[in-house]
Amino acid sequence: MDTMNSTLPANDADEQRIRELVARSQKAQIDPDVLPALHAANLVIVNLAGRRLFGRDAFASAMAEALSSPLKDIRTSLEVDDIRFTTPDVAIVSLTKTVHDERYETEGSSDLPSVGVMTYVLTRQGDDWLIALAQTTPVR
């Protein structure tokens, strides 16, 4: 369906930094001190269950809440499918998110899909990139 590729030419260094950011975000998914810092202060997140959060503080609070519940036993892995630069300082990253639900037969443990498509909108901050939007759509 892509009839015209409107993405700017990829900068290899920026693409590498973005891939490293994705890897760091995956590694830090249970670290409430590291993961929020990889996001812009005014971020928007829509998670796999459809919960929307506005701002880094709301995200940090929701993350702390989740890590003190059975949700702490859900891990995800991310695979970068595509990176497109809409401007030199904005990138759209398409990912496949795989959910690894390690909860033991708790109520609601089967209500999450095992795969989602995820989109990051990243903004350049100095020499680094931050996640400004993270949106996940379940694949049923």
C-alpha positions in Angstrom: 0.0 0.0 0.0 3.0 2.3 0.3 2.8 4.1 -3.1 5.4 6.8 -2.2 8.1 6.6 0.4 8.1 10.0 2.0 10.7 9.2 4.6 13.9 11.2 4.7 17.1 9.3 4.0 18.3 7.4 7.0 21.3 8.6 8.9 23.2 5.4 9.9 24.3 6.9 13.2 20.7 8.0 14.1 19.3 4.6 13.1 21.8 2.9 15.3 21.0 5.2 18.2 17.3 4.5 17.7 17.9 0.7 17.7 19.9 1.1 20.9 17.1 3.1 22.5 14.6 0.3 21.6 17.0 -2.3 23.1 17.5 -0.1 26.3 13.7 0.3 26.6 13.2 -3.5 26.4 15.9 -4.2 28.9 14.6 -1.5 31.3 11.0 -2.6 31.3 11.1 -3.6 34.9 13.4 -0.8 36.0 11.3 2.2 37.2 14.4 4.4 37.5 15.6 3.8 33.9 12.6 3.3 31.6 10.7 6.6 32.3 13.9 8.5 31.6 14.0 7.1 28.1 10.7 9.0 27.4 10.1 12.7 26.8 8.6 14.6 29.7 5.4 15.3 27.7 5.0 11.7 26.4 1.8 9.9 25.5 1.5 6.2 26.0 -1.3 3.9 24.9 -0.6 0.4 26.3 -1.7 -3.0 25.0 -4.9 -2.9 27.1 -5.8 0.6 25.8 -4.8 2.6 28.9 -3.7 6.1 27.9 -1.1 8.0 30.0 0.0 11.6 29.6 3.4 12.6 30.8 6.5 11.0 32.3 5.2 11.4 35.9 1.9 9.5 35.1 3.9 6.8 33.3 6.4 6.4 36.3 3.4 6.2 38.7 1.6 3.6 36.5 4.8 1.6 36.1 5.4 1.5 39.9 1.8 0.4 40.4 2.2 -2.4 37.8 5.5 -3.6 39.2 3.8 -4.1 42.6 1.1 -6.3 41.1 1.0 -9.6 39.2 1.6 -7.5 36.0 5.3 -7.5 37.1 5.4 -11.1 35.6 4.6 -9.9 32.1 7.6 -9.3 29.9 7.7 -8.1 26.3 10.2 -8.3 23.6 10.4 -5.8 20.7 11.5 -6.2 17.1 12.1 -3.2 14.9 10.2 -3.6 11.7 10.8 -0.1 10.2 12.3 3.3 10.9 11.2 6.4 9.1 12.5 9.9 9.6 9.7 12.5 9.1 12.1 15.3 9.9 15.8 15.2 11.0 14.6 15.3 14.6 11.5 13.1 14.4 11.4 9.4 13.7 8.5 6.9 13.5 9.5 3.4 14.5 7.3 0.4 13.7 7.8 -2.6 16.0 6.4 -6.0 16.7 5.8 -6.5 20.4 5.7 -10.1 21.7 4.1 -10.6 25.2 5.5 -13.2 27.5 2.9 -13.7 30.3 4.6 -15.5 33.1 1.8 -15.1 35.7 0.7 -18.4 37.2 -3.0 -19.0 36.4 -4.2 -15.8 37.8 -7.5 -14.3 36.9 -7.1 -12.3 33.7 -3.8 -13.9 32.7 -5.2 -15.1 29.4 -6.9 -11.8 28.4 -3.8 -10.3 26.8 -2.9 -11.1 23.2 0.5 -12.6 22.7 1.4 -10.1 19.9 0.9 -6.4 19.3 2.0 -3.9 16.8 3.7 -1.0 18.4 4.6 2.5 17.2 7.1 4.8 18.7 7.4 8.5 17.8 10.8 9.6 18.8 12.2 13.1 19.1 15.8 14.1 19.0 17.1 15.6 22.3 20.7 16.8 21.7 22.6 13.8 20.4 20.1 11.3 21.8 16.5 10.2 21.0 13.6 10.0 23.4 10.2 8.3 23.1 7.5 10.9 22.7 4.7 8.4 21.8 4.4 4.7 22.5 1.2 3.1 21.2 0.4 -0.6 21.0 -2.4 -2.2 19.1 -3.2 -5.8 20.0 -3.2 -8.4 17.2 -5.8 -11.0 17.8 
